[in-house]
């Protein structure tokens, strides 16, 4: 885990656990998306197993929604990757009968290939539905000897309380400005002059920073910079068009990378990047840090718009409707209509 940037508190907890005689059998790694939770889980798993390269150890199992492509059940292979289906969990970890009528042994209860331990990491564990979580609960309640289970999540609130009560929880936080700069230096990205802006926009998440560069969010920023700064005379309809074009390009980019990517999930992921861009403008006081009292008031109003928009995003409102609403309300601020 020595290559992990930031997360000193989480790493201290994990290293203390490794140094002790008793290693907890179940963990929840919780925190914002893209801050290193899964990377840390892989490093932690490698150290538990005594492996120098986690990916080469057959006793380390990573389970994620993309794994349906390699599922034994043909019905899973073609489905959109919106969740972690219980059938995949049964095939890869807990065993039992799947929807295709086949029975699977529990991999979690099998003897390790090397040594005396096995590690299972479930990435985006919030994508397990209630049936999947309840099925997993049985394994957590009666854990196989030497089996360590790590649930990685950015939505700890959607995990069942019965799951959380049986796991040791480790909190991950956004990286500091210094840690983000250190991460950028170690990254293979070909950074440009937008590095400082992109790191600030990412809110301390290397994963989000990667999305910002991959999707060319900086180009959208340039196209609607006057609108972001609430300059008068910028037509919010034009801004709406630019934002929708950006979201469409993101969806196209991600679905080309993975044809089973859910377009709905990709739309939401792209809109979150848009919100981060607007949020950075709000944090900077919209028209400049340290501006007049009126400008600060506009910044507060802009922040209120973003908070309300995020709440609507959680409630599954159409992305197009959210874009149009955000642009119209932002445009009203520039016109002095604080309603």
C-alpha positions in Angstrom: 0.0 0.0 0.0 3.0 2.3 -0.1 2.1 3.7 -3.4 -1.3 5.0 -2.2 -1.5 8.8 -2.3 -3.2 10.5 0.7 -5.7 8.6 3.0 -3.3 8.6 5.9 -6.0 7.8 8.4 -7.4 4.8 6.4 -3.9 3.5 5.8 -3.0 3.8 9.5 -6.1 1.7 10.4 -5.3 -1.0 7.9 -1.6 -1.2 8.8 -2.5 -1.5 12.5 -4.9 -4.3 11.6 -2.2 -6.1 9.6 0.2 -5.8 12.5 -2.2 -7.3 14.9 -2.8 -11.0 15.6 -6.5 -10.8 14.7 -7.6 -9.6 11.2 -11.3 -8.7 10.9 -13.1 -10.9 8.4 -15.3 -8.2 6.8 -14.7 -4.5 5.9 -16.5 -1.6 4.3 -14.3 1.0 2.6 -16.5 4.1 2.2 -15.9 7.5 0.7 -16.3 9.6 -2.4 -15.9 8.1 -5.9 -12.4 8.0 -7.3 -10.4 8.7 -4.1 -8.5 5.4 -4.0 -10.8 3.0 -2.1 -10.6 0.1 -4.6 -6.9 0.7 -5.2 -6.3 0.6 -1.5 -8.5 -2.6 -1.2 -6.3 -4.3 -3.8 -3.1 -3.3 -2.0 -4.6 -4.4 1.4 -5.6 -7.7 -0.1 -2.1 -8.2 -1.6 -0.5 -7.6 1.8 -2.9 -10.0 3.5 -2.0 -12.7 1.0 1.7 -11.8 1.0 1.6 -11.0 -2.8 3.8 -8.4 -4.5 1.4 -8.2 -7.4 -2.2 -8.6 -6.4 -3.5 -9.4 -9.9 -1.3 -12.5 -10.1 -2.7 -14.1 -7.0 -5.7 -16.5 -7.6 -6.7 -16.1 -4.0 -7.6 -12.4 -4.6 -11.0 -12.0 -6.2 -12.3 -8.6 -7.5 -16.0 -8.5 -8.3 -17.5 -5.6 -10.1 -20.5 -4.9 -12.4 -18.4 -5.2 -15.6 -17.7 -8.9 -14.7 -21.1 -9.9 -16.1 -19.3 -10.1 -19.5 -17.5 -13.2 -18.3 -20.5 -14.7 -16.4 -21.3 -18.4 -17.0 -24.9 -17.4 -17.4 -25.4 -16.2 -21.0 -28.3 -14.0 -19.9 -25.9 -11.9 -17.8 -23.3 -11.4 -20.5 -25.5 -9.1 -22.7 -27.2 -7.1 -19.9 -26.5 -3.5 -19.3 -24.1 -3.0 -16.4 -26.3 -1.1 -14.0 -25.9 -3.3 -10.9 -24.1 -6.3 -9.5 -26.7 -9.1 -10.0 -27.1 -11.8 -7.4 -26.3 -14.5 -10.0 -22.9 -13.0 -10.5 -22.3 -13.0 -6.8 -23.4 -16.6 -6.6 -21.0 -17.6 -9.5 -18.0 -15.7 -8.2 -18.3 -15.9 -4.4 -21.2 -17.1 -2.3 -22.5 -20.1 -4.4 -26.1 -21.3 -4.8 -28.6 -21.7 -7.6 -28.7 -19.1 -10.4 -31.6 -18.1 -12.6 -30.4 -20.4 -15.4 -31.0 -23.4 -13.1 -27.3 -24.2 -12.4 -25.9 -24.7 -8.9 -22.6 -23.2 -8.0 -20.2 -24.1 -5.1 -19.2 -21.3 -2.8 -15.8 -20.0 -3.9 -15.6 -18.3 -0.5 -15.6 -21.7 1.2 -13.0 -23.4 -1.1 -9.5 -24.0 0.1 -7.1 -21.2 -0.9 -4.7 -22.0 -3.8 -1.8 -20.6 -1.9 -1.3 -20.0 1.8 -4.3 -20.0 4.1 -6.3 -16.9 3.2 -8.6 -15.6 0.4 -9.7 -12.0 -0.2 -12.9 -11.0 -2.0 -13.3 -7.3 -3.0 -16.7 -6.1 -4.2 -16.3 -2.8 -6.0 -19.3 -0.4 -6.0 -21.0 -2.6 -3.4 -23.9 -0.2 -3.4 -24.9 -1.8 -6.7 -25.9 -5.0 -4.9 -29.7 -5.0 -4.6 -31.4 -6.0 -1.4 -31.6 -9.7 -2.4 -27.9 -9.7 -3.2 -27.0 -8.1 0.1 -29.2 -10.5 2.1 -27.5 -13.4 0.3 -24.1 -12.0 1.1 -25.2 -11.5 4.7 -25.3 -15.2 5.3 -21.6 -15.5 4.4 -20.8 -12.5 6.6 -22.7 -14.1 9.5 -20.8 -17.4 9.2 -17.5 -16.5 7.5 -15.3 -19.2 6.2 -12.0 -19.5 8.0 -9.3 -17.3 6.4 -11.7 -15.5 4.1 -11.6 -11.7 4.1 -14.4 -9.7 2.4 -14.0 -6.0 1.5 -17.0 -4.0 0.3 -16.0 -0.8 -1.5 -18.7 1.9 -1.8 -19.4 5.5 -2.4 -23.0 5.1 -1.0 -22.6 3.6 2.4 -26.2 4.7 3.1 -27.7 2.1 0.7 -26.0 -0.8 2.4 -28.2 -2.8 4.8 -27.6 -2.0 8.4 -27.2 -5.7 9.1 -24.3 -5.7 6.6 -22.7 -2.6 8.1 -23.0 -4.0 11.6 -20.8 -7.0 10.7 -18.1 -5.1 9.0 -15.3 -2.9 10.2 -15.7 0.4 8.5 -12.8 2.5 7.1 -13.5 6.1 5.9 -11.8 7.6 2.8 -11.8 11.3 2.2 -11.1 13.7 -0.7 -7.4 14.3 -1.3 -5.8 17.6 -0.3 -4.5 20.0 -2.9 -0.9 18.8 -2.1 -1.9 15.2 -2.5 -3.7 15.8 -5.7 -0.6 17.5 -7.1 1.5 14.6 -6.0 -0.9 12.2 -7.7 -0.7 14.3 -10.9 3.1 14.1 -10.9 2.9 10.3 -10.6 0.2 10.0 -13.3 0.8 9.1 -16.9 -1.6 11.8 -18.1 -0.3 14.3 -20.6 -1.5 17.3 -18.6 -2.0 20.7 -20.2 -2.4 24.2 -18.9 -5.8 23.2 -17.4 -4.1 21.1 -14.8 -4.7 23.5 -11.9 -8.3 24.0 -12.9 -9.0 20.3 -13.4 -7.5 19.4 -10.0 -9.6 22.1 -8.3 -12.7 20.9 -10.2 -12.2 17.3 -9.2 -12.9 18.0 -5.5 -10.0 15.9 -4.4 -10.8 12.8 -6.5 -8.1 11.4 -8.9 -10.8 9.3 -10.5 -12.9 12.3 -11.3 -9.8 14.2 -12.5 -9.2 11.3 -15.0 -12.8 11.7 -16.2 -12.3 15.5 -16.6 -9.3 14.9 -18.9 -10.8 11.9 -20.7 -14.0 13.8 -21.6 -12.4 17.1 -22.3 -14.5 19.0 -19.8 -12.1 21.9 -20.2 -13.4 22.5 -23.7 -17.0 22.8 -22.4 -15.6 25.3 -19.8 -14.1 27.4 -22.6 -17.3 27.3 -24.7 -19.5 28.6 -21.9 -16.9 30.5 -19.7 -18.9 33.8 -19.9 -22.0 31.9 -18.8 -20.2 30.2 -15.9 -19.0 33.6 -14.7 -22.6 35.0 -14.9 -21.8 37.6 -17.5 -24.9 39.3 -18.8 -26.0 38.8 -22.3 -25.1 35.1 -22.6 -28.1 33.1 -23.9 -28.8 30.2 -21.5 -30.3 28.3 -24.4 -26.9 28.2 -26.1 -25.3 27.0 -22.8 -27.9 24.3 -22.6 -27.0 23.1 -26.1 -23.3 23.0 -25.3 -23.9 21.0 -22.1 -26.1 18.5 -23.8 -23.6 18.1 -26.6 -20.9 17.5 -23.9 -23.0 14.8 -22.1 -23.8 13.1 -25.4 -20.1 13.0 -26.3 -19.3 11.5 -22.9 -21.9 8.8 -23.3 -20.5 8.0 -26.8 -17.0 7.8 -25.5 -17.8 5.5 -22.6 -20.1 3.2 -24.6 -17.4 2.8 -27.2 -15.0 1.7 -24.5 -17.6 -0.8 -23.1 -20.7 -1.6 -25.2 -22.5 -2.9 -22.2 -22.3 0.4 -20.4 -25.7 1.7 -19.3 -26.5 4.9 -21.1 -28.5 6.1 -18.2 -25.6 5.7 -15.8 -23.2 7.3 -18.3 -25.6 10.3 -18.6 -25.6 10.8 -14.8 -21.8 10.4 -14.6 -21.4 13.1 -17.3 -23.8 15.4 -15.6 -22.0 15.1 -12.3 -18.9 16.5 -14.1 -21.0 19.4 -15.3 -22.2 20.0 -11.7 -18.6 20.0 -10.5 -17.6 22.6 -13.1 -20.5 24.9 -12.0 -19.7 24.2 -8.3 -16.1 25.4 -8.8 -17.4 28.6 -10.2 -19.7 29.0 -7.2 -16.8 28.3 -4.8 -14.7 31.0 -6.4 -17.4 33.5 -5.8 -18.7 33.4 -9.4 -17.2 36.8 -10.3 -14.0 36.5 -8.4 -12.7 35.6 -5.0 -13.1 38.4 -2.5 -15.7 40.3 -4.5 -18.3 42.7 -3.3 -21.1 41.7 -0.9 -23.5 41.5 -3.9 -21.2 39.2 -5.7 -20.9 37.0 -2.6 -24.7 36.9 -2.4 -24.9 35.7 -6.0 -22.4 33.0 -5.1 -24.6 31.8 -2.3 -27.6 31.7 -4.6 -25.6 29.8 -7.2 -24.6 27.3 -4.6 -28.3 26.9 -3.6 -29.2 26.1 -7.2 -26.5 23.4 -7.3 -27.6 21.8 -4.0 -31.2 21.7 -5.3 -30.1 20.2 -8.7 -28.1 17.5 -6.9 -31.1 16.6 -4.8 -33.2 16.2 -8.1 -30.4 14.1 -9.6 -30.7 11.6 -6.7 -34.5 11.5 -7.3 -33.9 10.3 -10.9 -35.2 13.3 -12.8 -34.4 13.3 -16.5 -30.9 14.5 -17.2 -32.1 16.8 -20.1 -34.7 18.4 -17.8 -32.0 18.9 -15.1 -29.7 20.6 -17.7 -32.4 22.9 -18.9 -33.4 23.8 -15.4 -29.8 24.4 -14.3 -29.0 26.6 -17.3 -32.3 28.6 -17.0 -31.8 29.3 -13.3 -28.1 30.1 -13.8 -29.1 32.5 -16.6 -31.6 34.2 -14.3 -28.8 35.0 -11.8 -26.8 36.7 -14.6 -29.9 38.8 -15.4 -30.4 39.8 -11.7 -33.5 37.7 -11.2 -32.8 36.1 -7.8 -35.9 33.9 -7.7 
